[in-house]
Structures are given as structure tokens and as C-alpha cells.
Amino acid sequence: MKSISLIIIILSSYSIRAQEVLNPSGYGAWGSVEEQLSSTDKNELIEQLGISSPWKTGNDESIDLNLFHVLDINNDGLLDVAYSGMYAEGTATFFYLNKGSQYEQSDMIPGGIIRIERLPLSNFLEIKTHLRPCCAGSVHTHSIYLVHSKNNGIKITNLNNVDYYEDTLEPNQQIKKTRFVTTRPEYKLRATPEIDSELKNWREIIDGNTVAIYPKGSRGLAIAESTDETGRVWWFVIMDNNIKPIKSLIYYNDDPKGSQSMGWMSSRFVDKVD
């Protein structure tokens, strides 16, 4: 019951945290969960992880100590190691659990960690990741994970995913969170707070700065706004995707978690809801 309550609290606050930097230049808001070690001690600890570690693939044997973090992941009193950074053609996070005499590689999660904290009154770690697009892709994903100890290891639960297009403009003017529903048969989610019909998309699905077209009855949450040169007010929104978009560059039918989508939407033809 305690874990269920924690998950509900996290989900209810996630949309607030989604307005963090869309394209973080680096990873590592580790706060108080990380143990501070000297470079020598940290390097010696990392060497114990073994040659199968992800950063030792190919001929590159160099180690960037800034990508490794020492912390008690499963709250057993032993110092574990997390690697969070580049892997293959993208980013990933690997966990190595301290078993006393050796380290064992546990589960991994896609994306690099941009924030991690231990939740109050619990042994749960809440982790936010940023998964960059791979292989000429254009969709970024922010995810929230919950990590806790289970059966001498760890259990990782994916709570939420929010996708956004590569060129989405970061909002800088927050507003009181407002839930809404679209009222037009077709309503557009855009990468920038303006109407741009000239830009040609190489995917030839949607032109202009449109990244998705939503049907009437689509729900979302506005968390920021911007006014263009015509006086039109644009909301930066997180769409629930309660209804499948008519067209989209960022929505995937095979996502079992039903990802939300971020972008800009005109505030004109929507109804506010409780």
C-alpha cells in the first residue's frame, strides 16, 4: 500500500517536473544521494566492475569518471555504482550492485539520468532520464522511474514517458497549471509558439512546425505560455494522448505506457476543465 501511494504522488507531480530543460547539455543532478570519493578511490572501484562494462566496448578503453556515480542504490548499506552516459548510438544507465566480494550488473534503463533523489520516508529512488534520438531520429523522451530493493536486487518501475520533437522551443514563462480539452475537429500541437506553414518536414507527414494533429476531445495540461507577434497566446502543453492523434511525428502506437506528448498549442479553441 505504501508503494502504491508513493507512485500516485509521483504521477500527480510529474507534469510539473516535465517543464525542466528540454535539451539538457549534461547529466548529473545527483544531489545528496551520491557519495563523494577521490578520483583515485573512484577509479579503483570502477576497475572492479569487469571488462564487460558498456564503456569498454571496441578499442576505446578510456574512462570518464564523471559518468560514474557511487551511491547505495538498494539501501543495503553497501556502495553501488551507476554508469549514466553514452552507450552504443544513444544513452543508457547501468546499475552495478555491491555483493560484498564483487559487483554484479543489474538492470539498465534507456537514457541518461538528469535528476535522481531518494524519496522522503522511503527507500525509493526517483529517477528522471532523458533519452536522445538515435539513428537520425527526431524524438526525445523524458521518463520517470522508481527504483527500490527487491529479492536481494532492485526493481525498476517505469512511471511515465513524455515525448517531444527535436526542435521544440523550451518555455520560460510558467503559468498556473490548467487542464483543458480541445474543441475543434482538428487541433495542432507545434514545436514553436507560432503558426509556420512554410517549413517542410523531411518525413512528409506534416508540414510547417506542426508535430501532431489532435481530434476533438483530446485532453492536456498547460504549464507555460508565450505570446506571438500577432497577440495570440500559446500554451506549452503536455497532451495525455487519451485519443490517438490524427497525425503525429512523436506518437507511437506500440508504446505500452501510452506516452504523453509535449509542445505548443493555441489557447483559443479549448475548454478548461477541472
C-alpha positions in Angstrom: 0.0 0.0 0.0 2.9 2.4 0.8 4.5 1.9 -2.6 1.1 2.5 -4.4 0.7 5.8 -2.5 4.2 6.9 -3.5 3.5 6.1 -7.1 0.3 8.2 -7.1 2.1 11.1 -5.5 4.9 11.0 -8.1 2.5 10.7 -11.1 0.5 13.7 -9.8 3.6 15.9 -9.6 5.2 14.6 -12.8 3.7 17.2 -15.2 5.2 20.0 -13.0 8.7 18.5 -13.4 8.2 18.0 -17.2 8.9 21.7 -17.7 12.6 21.1 -16.8 15.1 21.8 -19.6 14.1 20.1 -22.8 17.6 19.5 -24.1 19.9 19.3 -21.1 23.5 19.8 -22.1 24.8 17.4 -19.4 23.7 14.9 -16.9 24.1 14.7 -13.2 21.6 16.3 -10.8 22.6 13.7 -8.2 22.2 15.8 -5.1 22.7 14.1 -1.8 22.4 10.5 -2.9 25.9 10.3 -4.3 29.0 9.5 -2.2 31.9 11.8 -2.9 35.2 9.9 -3.5 38.6 10.9 -4.6 39.5 10.3 -8.2 41.9 7.6 -7.2 39.4 5.7 -5.0 36.7 6.1 -7.6 38.9 4.7 -10.4 39.9 1.7 -8.2 36.2 1.0 -7.5 35.3 1.3 -11.2 38.0 -1.2 -12.2 36.3 -3.8 -10.1 33.2 -3.8 -12.3 34.9 -6.0 -15.0 35.7 -5.9 -18.7 32.1 -6.5 -19.8 31.2 -2.9 -18.8 29.5 -0.9 -21.5 32.2 1.8 -21.8 34.9 -0.7 -22.7 33.4 -1.9 -26.0 35.6 -1.7 -29.1 39.2 -0.3 -28.8 38.4 2.7 -26.6 39.5 1.9 -23.1 39.3 5.4 -21.7 37.1 6.1 -18.7 35.3 9.3 -17.9 34.9 9.4 -14.1 32.2 12.0 -14.4 29.9 9.4 -15.9 30.2 7.1 -12.9 28.4 7.7 -9.6 28.8 5.9 -6.3 25.7 5.5 -4.2 23.7 3.0 -2.2 21.1 2.0 -4.8 19.2 -0.7 -3.0 19.7 0.8 0.5 21.6 -2.2 1.9 24.4 -0.2 3.4 26.9 -1.1 0.6 28.1 1.3 -2.0 26.9 0.5 -5.5 27.9 2.1 -8.9 25.8 3.7 -11.6 27.1 4.5 -15.1 25.0 7.1 -16.9 26.0 8.4 -20.3 26.8 7.5 -23.9 26.2 3.9 -24.9 26.3 2.5 -28.5 24.5 5.2 -30.6 22.5 6.6 -27.7 22.5 7.0 -23.9 21.8 4.5 -21.2 22.1 4.0 -17.4 23.6 0.8 -16.0 23.5 -0.3 -12.3 26.1 -2.4 -10.6 25.2 -3.8 -7.2 27.8 -4.4 -4.4 27.6 -8.0 -3.3 30.4 -7.8 -0.8 33.1 -9.5 -2.7 32.2 -8.4 -6.2 29.9 -6.2 -8.2 27.0 -7.6 -10.3 25.5 -5.8 -13.2 21.8 -5.4 -12.6 19.1 -3.9 -14.8 19.6 -0.9 -17.1 17.3 1.9 -18.2 17.4 3.8 -21.5 18.6 7.3 -21.4 20.9 9.3 -19.2 20.0 10.5 -15.7 19.2 14.2 -15.4 17.8 14.0 -11.8 17.9 11.5 -9.1 16.7 11.7 -5.5 15.7 9.5 -2.6 12.1 10.0 -1.7 11.3 11.1 1.9 10.3 8.5 4.4 11.1 5.7 1.9 13.9 3.7 0.4 12.8 4.5 -3.1 14.9 6.3 -5.6 13.1 8.5 -8.1 15.0 8.9 -11.4 14.3 11.2 -14.3 16.0 10.3 -17.6 16.5 12.0 -21.0 16.6 9.6 -24.0 18.1 11.3 -27.0 17.1 10.2 -30.5 19.1 7.6 -32.3 19.9 6.9 -35.9 18.7 10.2 -37.5 15.7 10.2 -35.2 14.0 13.4 -34.0 12.0 12.4 -30.9 13.3 12.9 -27.4 11.8 11.2 -24.3 11.8 12.2 -20.7 10.9 9.4 -18.4 10.3 8.9 -14.7 11.4 5.6 -13.0 11.1 4.3 -9.4 13.9 2.1 -8.1 13.8 0.1 -4.9 15.3 -3.1 -3.4 13.7 -6.4 -4.0 14.8 -10.0 -3.5 18.5 -9.1 -3.0 18.4 -6.9 -6.1 16.4 -4.0 -7.4 13.1 -3.4 -9.1 12.7 -0.7 -11.7 9.2 0.7 -12.5 8.6 3.0 -15.4 6.0 5.5 -14.2 5.7 7.9 -17.2 7.2 8.9 -20.5 6.8 12.3 -22.2 7.9 12.7 -25.9 8.8 15.8 -27.7 10.2 16.8 -31.1 13.8 17.8 -31.7 13.2 21.5 -32.4 10.6 22.1 -29.6 11.2 25.5 -28.0 11.7 25.5 -24.3 9.2 27.6 -22.4 10.3 30.3 -20.0 7.1 31.8 -18.6 5.3 29.4 -16.3 1.6 29.7 -15.6 -0.8 28.1 -13.1 -1.4 24.6 -14.3 -4.6 24.4 -16.4 -6.3 21.3 -17.6 -8.2 21.5 -20.9 -9.9 19.6 -23.7 -9.7 20.5 -27.4 -13.0 21.6 -29.1 -12.1 21.6 -32.8 -12.2 18.5 -35.1 -8.5 19.1 -35.7 -6.2 21.0 -33.4 -2.4 21.3 -33.9 0.5 20.7 -31.5 3.5 22.7 -32.7 7.2 22.8 -31.9 7.3 26.6 -31.5 4.7 29.1 -30.3 3.7 30.4 -33.7 2.0 29.4 -37.0 4.6 28.3 -39.5 3.2 26.6 -42.6 6.3 27.1 -44.8 8.8 24.7 -43.1 8.9 21.4 -45.0 9.3 18.2 -42.9 11.5 15.6 -44.4 9.2 12.9 -43.3 6.5 14.3 -45.5 3.8 13.6 -42.9 3.1 17.1 -41.6 4.5 20.3 -42.9 5.3 23.5 -41.0 6.1 23.5 -37.3 3.2 21.1 -36.6 4.3 17.9 -34.8 0.8 16.4 -34.2 -2.8 17.0 -35.0 -5.4 16.1 -32.3 -9.1 15.4 -32.7 -11.8 17.0 -30.6 -11.9 15.8 -27.0 -8.2 15.4 -26.6 -7.1 16.3 -23.1 -3.9 18.1 -21.9 -2.3 20.2 -19.2 -0.9 23.7 -19.9 2.1 24.6 -17.8 3.6 27.7 -19.5 2.7 30.3 -22.1 4.1 32.6 -24.8 2.5 35.4 -26.8 3.5 35.8 -30.5 3.7 39.0 -32.5 0.0 38.8 -33.5 -1.1 38.7 -29.9 -2.0 35.1 -30.0 -1.4 33.3 -26.7 0.2 29.9 -26.9 0.3 27.3 -24.2 3.1 24.9 -23.6 1.2 21.7 -23.0 1.5 18.1 -22.1 -1.0 16.1 -24.1 -2.5 13.0 -22.4 -3.0 11.2 -25.7 -6.3 9.9 -24.4 -7.4 9.8 -28.0 -5.0 8.7 -30.8 -3.7 11.8 -32.7 -4.9 12.1 -36.3 -1.3 12.5 -37.4 1.8 12.7 -35.3 5.6 12.8 -35.6 6.1 11.8 -31.9 3.3 9.4 -31.0 3.9 5.7 -31.3 1.1 3.1 -31.1 3.4 0.4 -29.8 4.3 2.3 -26.6 2.8 0.2 -23.8 3.0 3.1 -21.4 0.9 5.4 -23.6 3.4 8.2 -23.7 2.3 11.8 -23.3 3.5 14.5 -25.8 4.9 18.0 -25.2 4.7 21.0 -27.4 2.9 24.3 -28.1 -0.8 24.7 -28.7 -3.0 27.8 -29.2 -5.2 28.6 -26.2 -8.1 29.8 -28.3 -10.2 26.8 -29.1 -10.0 24.7 -25.9 -12.3 24.4 -22.9 -10.8 24.5 -19.4 -11.8 21.5 -17.2 -11.3 20.6 -13.6 
